[in-house]
């Protein structure tokens, strides 16, 4: 036998103290009766009292308290194989939006090709969450982790160099920002995908990559450009090329792909470097590597866990308390009280039987149905949890996700409002973000922006 919270066993030390208190109280009662008058008369009056029943009542109280303390310590014995809910992979993409990404050695230009690559990657993900970091001379999270790929693509399409006024390419800071975008409360694999021409200008990028490796984060790097270099175009107000950027001497600046740095970043974390091509074959290979990581996640879904036995002790404690309360104070009332005892025990058994389906199991079942796109079944599972009177944000939030996938956007918004009344922490942020997605899907732009701000 083992215990999930063994420190609660210290509470058993209270039992001798309680027994001494009850013993002292009994002695005090007898002394008080003796002071009332003739002992023989008092004895005859006390004959109708169920003294033996009182002693048994006290013993049952003590036993119930001991059993409750024992249950709080979460006794465990035996094992069972449990299916652990798959968390999926967390992917943060760091996209370089510096001016050098406008070079046109990839068609139509490096930045547009990189955005197409990210979109193609989303098309090959199997429900994994993806977030986006934009960087040049600074970095910020464009959108947090989500598996709503349609909304993510809308944000991705708007990425351009004007979104960050500070020039440069700070890959080290981009890695740091991407690390901050992960959900550390989840045990799933974390992946950073960096898409850049690799011309790092500030910070110790290899030290930052090593910091990511220390957190078991894998970094894949995709290089956009050519080693020979390509001039960086200037554009007129109509979007046409109007010359190229020059240095102080009047020479045209060539932006060259720094493959060596990108390769070192990836290798420091156990990842891989890819050079972007016109065919896009590298994204197929990257998606396959991510699928392999997901397979490793699936292998860990089956875990051997100790079986919790505390419900047994709680049930026995309840039975003890019920019996103690039904022990008659006077002997003539015994039969009626025993009939009440049998009835209450039957009710107790029925209640325990009705509560045998754990809400956590129903939520896990609904989550699995959601992943399999069995939305009606998932909705039924979450509804069953709510019908049981479980006042928790999780089943309400999950219900909203089902409604969103079924394109019931107004209903999803109302359900998310309900979830936000109970949610806190990370779940609250996710609910606000999904509420923003719901408003976005209904083209309610201002409300969507406010919801996204609340999520941050």
PyMOL commands that set and color helices and strands:
alter all, ss='L'
color gray80, all
select helices_A, chain A and resi 6-34+39-46+51-72+99-102+110-123+149-157+161-163+171-180+205-214+259-268+281-299+310-326+331-354+359-371+375-387+393-405+409-420+425-441+445-455
alter helices_A, ss='H'
color red, helices_A
select strands_A, chain A and resi 2-3+75-83+90-96+129-135+139-146+190-196+217-223+230-231+233-235+241-244+254-255+273-275+302-308
alter strands_A, ss='S'
color yellow, strands_A
deselect
rebuild
show_as cartoon
